[in-house]
Amino acid sequence: MGAPFLFWVLRGMADIALPMKLLNYINGQLNEPLSGKWLNNIEPATGLVYSQIPDSTAEDLQAAMEAASAAYPAWAATEAAERSRIMLRIAHLIEENLELLAQAESQDNGKPVGLARVMDIPRAAANISFFATAILHQNTETHYNQGHSLNYTLRQPIGVVGCISPWNLPLYLFTWKIAPALAAGNTVIAKPSEITPLTAFLFSQLCIEAGLPAGVLNIVHGRGGQIGQALTEHPKVKAISFTGGTATGKVIAATAAPMFKKLSLELGGKNPNIIFADCDWEDMLNTTIRSSFANQGQICLCGSRIIVERSVYERFKTDFVARVKQLRIGDPSEDVNIGAVVSEPHMNKILGYIESARQQGAQILTGGNRVQVPGRCANGYFLEPTVIDGLGADCNLNQEEIFGPVVTIIAFDTVEEALDIANGTPYGLAATLWTQNLTRAHQMAEKLDSGIVWVNCWLVRDLRTPFGGVKQSGVGREGGWEALKFFTEAKNVCIKL
């Protein structure tokens, strides 16, 4: 590759002075924060500071806004084929650097590097390439009115848009937002999580190498309450796409709605995993392990409430707990199933929920403790995967998003009871249903308060499909044409014949 890239992020490079400094990407260049202030970035597996990120202010955001505004007319006027070519070059560079990006994601987030190799980084490349090619196949709507008039609808980019992405799937969800925005002809100011900024910074280097015009994408690092809020309230930002916690989503909505900005909010989940006795038992067990503990349970789509038909309840507990106990916990740079959770405060929050379960008389079937990993990870933020039984459906652990390697198990007797438990939270993002009775599956899928229902599978994604939740799990949909519609404005043109 032409520019130095990633060689300095690899573990074991003791000759590289630490902490390294990540930079903002504004107007096609890498810049230090105008304030000269920095935030520490901690590696979850070790508890040690290994990099610093800009503690950006409204001044940095304004510089990004000026760059994005200046770049917008030319980028919006660029033919779709040329936008596609540049984006496909970026996707190719992600694939070319898959291993190094996976190691960087693991180091920054604490997830097993093997997970980053097969999920995070390939999906980031797929996000870019999907929308890069989707814009080549857009069509306009036409309506012919019996010889009186002809209507056609244009889809035009909005302008400068803001994309705010979370820490759990850093590059995966960062690209999920910026790809349709750029493909549609908008210019973007992106704010990655300050907890996991590394791959967004490395992505900015790829954009430079790919020849993305200056100002089309600007990445401003910093604290959510400062940069995220400034981005949301900036009068020239036409739309906000946010993925993160429901509490933050409420703040963004309260700020943006009175300014009549377009909003896409993908928020929290408390997803039910409903298991009937007639399911494919082995397939269900293997998948439920993944849906419970993938990425340390730090995926908004994880099934954190396992709702099991009573006739197989005891069998499920025995078999499931046995599988959970086989999961390997340790240094995420090695071949493990469970890495570190993202931060010390988040670890303590999860432990607080487990202690609350104990105080409520729950039975901890396995796990429930912090894990000490020897060697370089002795001070890392590791938790045992935890399975909890004996709590009512209305208790806090079954109502609030824990976002960690913790699941509860609840028994049900009838379909109606299963639906009541599944729908009985403020959230409605995803649900998983395990049964060989497809009539029952279709009927329940219709009645589940959920934006996504997986039947006999989990996290099987087709990027053409709408993605999002109901109730406090969000507003709007992402994915496929839904995303391209969000990042464009419809204009109807009526011609009298």
N, C-alpha and C positions, 0 to 999 in steps of 0.2 A: 504494500500500500504506500501511497505517496507521502502521507503525513504520519508522524509518530502516533501510534494508537495502541493504547491498552497495555503496552509492555510493562508499564510501571505499576499496574494494579495487582499483579500476580503475587500470591503469597510466597514468602521465602525470599523476596528481593530485599535482603537486608542492607544492600548498598544504597538503596533509595532512601533519601531523607524523609521522615514522616513527622508530622502529618502532611500529606499532600493537600494541595488546594484545588478545589473544583471551581469552575468559573461560570459566570452567566454567558449566555449566547444571545447577543443582541446585534442586530443589523449585520449578521454574517460574521461576526467576530467574537472571540472569547475575551470577556472583560472581568476584571475584579470589581467588587461592589464599590459604588461611588463613595459610600461612607467609610470604606476601609475596614469595616467590621466583619467578623467571621463567626460562624457557629461550628461547634465540634460535631463530628459525625462518628458514632460509636459502632464498632463491629459487634453484633449481638453474640457471636460465638465466644468472644474473648472478654467482652466488657471494656475494651480499650479503644481510645480515640485513635483512628487511623487516617482521618482526613478532615478537612474543614470546608465548609460551604459558605457562599456569600450570605451575610445577614442583610439582605437587600431592603431598600426602602422605597417610598413612593417615587423618589428620583430615578431609581433604576427602572421602575415600571413605566415612568413617563418616557424614558429613553426608548424602551421597547415599544411603547405606543407610537411614538414618532416614526420609528423604523417600520412598524407594521402598517401604519397609515400611508407612508410614502410608497411602500411596496405593493399595496393593494391594487391600484388601478392596472398595473402591468400584469400582475399575477392573475387577476380576474379575467383579463383579456387574453391570456395565454391559451392557446388551443388545448383542448382536453388531451390530445395525443402527446403533446409536449409535457404537460403536467404529469401524465402517466409515465412517460419515459424517465423523468427525474425520480419519481417515487419508486419505480421499479429498480432503479440503480441503488437507492437507499436500502430497499429490501434485500437486494443481492449482497450488499456490504454487511448487513446483519448476518446473513447466512454464512458469509465468508469468515466472519469473526465469531461464530457461534460459541466455540469453546471458551474463548476469552471473555465474552459477554456473560456466559453462564457462570464462570468463576467470579466475575465481578458482582453479579446479582446475588450469588450465594454469600459472598463476603459481606455485602451491604445489608442484606435482609435476614440472614441466618438460615435460609432454606437449604435443604440438601442440594448439592450441585447437580446431582443426577436429575432432580426434578426440574431445575432450571434448564438443563440440556434438552429434556424431552417436552417440556410444556412452555415455560416462559419465553425463551428466546425464539424457538420456532414459531410460536403464536405471534410474537411481535412482528416477525418478517411477514407472516401470513396476513396480518392486519393491513400492513402497508400495501402488499401486492393485491389483496382483494379489492380495496377501494381504488387503487391505481387502475385496475382493469374495469371495475364497475362503471366508472365515469365514461368509458368508451361505449357503453351499451345503454345509456340513459335515453329515454324518448319523451317527447312532449305529448300532452293530452290534447285531443281535438274533439270538438262537438259541433256537428252539423245540424242546423235547425230548419229543416224542411224548405230549403231554398231562401229563407229569410236572412240568415246570418251564419257566420262561421266563427267559432270561438277556438282559440288555442291558448294553452297555459305555458308560460315560461317559468323555468326554475333558475333563479339567479342567486349568486352568492350574497351573503349578508354584509360582509365587511370585515372588520377586526373582531375576532371571537376569542373568548377565554376558555382554556381547558385546564382543569384542576384534577390531578390524578392522585391515587392513594399509595400507601406503602406496601400493601400485601403482595401485589403482582406488579412491581414497579414499571418495567419496560412494556410488559404485556398490556396493561391498561393505559399507559401513557400513549402508546401507538394506537390503541383502540379509539382514542378520542381525536388525536390530531390527524389521523389518516383521512377520515371522511371530510373533516374541515378543510384540509389542504386540497383534497381531490376536487371538492366542490368549487374551489376558487377563492376561498377566504384566506386571509392572513391570520396568524395565530400567535397569541401570547400564552405560553404554557407554564404552569406552576406545578412541578413535581413535589412529592412529599419531602419535607426537610429531613425525615427520618431515613429515607432511602433514595438519595439523589444521584448515586454514582452512574447508573446506566443511562439516565437522562442526559448527564453531562457527556458521557461517551457517545451517545446518539448525536449530540450536537457536532462532534467531530466528524461523524459519518456524513452528516448533512453538508458540511463544508466540502468534504471530499467528493460527494455526489454532485456538487454544483448547484445545490438549491440556492436560488437567488437571495441576496441579502435582504433581511427584513421579513421574508415570507413566514418563517418560523422564528420565534424568539422565546428563549427559555430563561425564566427568572427564578432563581432559587431564593429560599428564605422561609420565614415563619408563616404558617397559615393565617394566623390572626392579623398579620401585618400585610404580607404580599397578597395572600388569597383575598382578604377583605378589600384591599386597594384595587385589585383586579375586578372584583365583583361590582364595586361602586363607581368604577371609572365611567364617565358618561359616554365615551366613544366605543366602549365594548358592547357589541350588539347582542351577544348571546353568551351564556355560561353553560358549559358542560362539566358536571362535577360527579365524581364517584368518591364515596367516603361515608362517614357516620351520619346517622339521622339527625343528631343534634346540630352538627355543622351544616347539614342541608337546610335545616330550619332557618339558621342565620342567613345563609345565602339567599333563600327564598324571600325572607323578610326585607333584605336589601335590594334584590333585583326586581321583585314584582312591582313595586311602586314606580320603578324606572322603565317598566314595560319591556324588559329584556326577555328574549327567549330563554327558557330554562329546561335543561335536561338533568335530572337528579337521580342517580343510582345509589341507593342508600343501604341501610342495614337489612339483615334477614335473621329469622329464627325458624329455619326451614325444617318441615316435617319429613321424615322418612318412614313411610307407612308400609308395613310388612305383613302380608297375609300368609296363611299356612300353606297355600298351594303354590308358592313361588319356587323358582329354581334355587334351591337352598345354597349350593356352592357359589353360584354366580352372585347371589344376593350377599353372602358373607364377604366375598372378596371385594365387591364393589362398596359395601357399607364401611369396610375398613378405610377405603380411600375417601369416601364421602364424609367420613367423620374426622380424619386426621391428616389428610393431604395438606401440605404447607403449614403443618402444626395447627390445623383447624382454622387458619387465618385466610379463608376464602369466603366471600359473602354467600356463596352457594352451598357451603357445607351443610350436611344434614345433622344439625345439633340436637334435634329431638327425634328419637327413634321410637316409633309407635308400633307395637307388635301385637298381633292377634293372640289372645290369651292361651289358646290351645298349644301354641309353640313358644310361649313366653319364656319358660324355664330352659327349654332347649336352646333358644337364641342366646340367652344370657351365658350359658355354659360355653357354647361354641364361639360366640363373639369375644368374650373375655379371654379365652384361650388364644385366639388370634391376636388380640391386642397385646398380650404379654410377650408375643414373639417379635414385636416391632423393635427395631434397633434404634437407640437414641445415641447421638454423639456428634462429633465434629462434622459439620455440614460439608467440608471438603472431601470427606470420605464416603464410603458406600453405606449410608444409613437411611432409615425411613423417616426419622424425626430429627430435625435440627433445632436451632434455638428460636424462641419467640423473639419478636422484633426489638424489644427494649425492656429495660428493667421496670419502668412504670407499668408497662403492659403486663409483664410477668406478675407483678404484685397485684394488679387488678384481677387477673385470672385466679391467683391463689386466694384472693379475697372471696371470690364466688365459691370456690371449693370449701373454704372454711364456713361460709354461710350455709352450704349444704349440710355440713357436719352438725352445725348448731340446730338445724331443722330436723335432725334425726335421720338423714338420708344414709343409705348404705353405699360406701365407696367400694365398688366391686373390684376395681384395680386402679392403680395410679394415685394421684392426689398430692404428689410431692415434687419439690424441686430436685433436679438431678445434678450431681457433681460429676462433670466429665474431666478426667485427668489430663495432664499435659497443658498445652497452650490454651485449652478451653476451660480451665479450672474456674474462672470467674464468669463464665457465660450464662446466658439466660435460658436454661433448659428445664422443661417440665415433662413429667411422665404423662403419657396419654391416659385420660381419666374417664371412667365409666361410672355413672351414678344411678342408683335405683332408689325407689321409695319416696319420691317427691310427687306432689299433686300437680296437675296441669296448670294451676294458677299461681304457683310459687314463682319467685323472682328468677330462679335458674331456668324455668321453662317459659318465661315471658321476655327476658332481656337478652340482648346479644352479648355473649361472652367473648366470642371471636378468638378462641383458643382451642387446645386439644382436649376439650371436655364435651361429653355427650351425656344425655339423660335417656333413660328407658321408661316407657309408660305402656301399660297393657290396655287393650280395648276388646270389647265383646261383639260389637255390631258395626256395620258400615257407618251408621249414623253417628255413633260415638267416636269413631275414628275421625270423621269429618269435623265434628265439634271440637275435638282436641286440636286437630291440624289447623283449623281456622281461628282458634281461640287466642290469637296474639295480635298485637298492633301491626305486625309485619305481614308481607305477602310477596316474597321474592320468588322462591323456588320450592318445589315439592317433588319428592321421589315416591313412586308407587310400585310395589312389588307384588305381582299376581299373574297367574296364567289365565285368569278369567278376563278376557278382553272386553266383554260387555260391561263388567264392573269397572274396569279401568277407564273406559270412555265416560261412563256415567260419573265416576268420581272426579275425573279430570275436569269435567264441566263445572263441578260444584266446589272445587278447591279454590280458595281465595289466594291465587298465586299467578304471577306473570309467566311462569315457566313450570311445566310439569314434565318430568321424565318418567317414563314407564319402563321398568326392568332395565334401567341404565342410570348413569349419572354423569353430568358434565360432558355429554356428547353434544358438541356445538357445530352448528351449520351457520356460517357467518352471514347467510342471507336472511336469517330469521330474526324477528323482533326480540329484543332483550330488555328486560326491565321488570319492575314490580308494581304492586298495588299497595294501598294503605300507606303506612309509614316506610315502605321500602322504595318509594320514589315516585317521580313524575316523568312521564314520557317514556320513549323507547329508543334504544340504540340498535345498531346492526342493520345491514342491508340497506334497502331503500329508506327505511325509517331514519337512519342516520343522515343520509344525503338530503332527505326532506327537511330534517331539523336544521341543517347548516345551509339551507337555501330559503328564499322567499318565493312564494307562488305569485305570479302576475298573470291575470287573465286579459287577453286581447280579443275584442269582439269586432268583427268586420261585417258591416251590413252588405248584403248581396243585392 
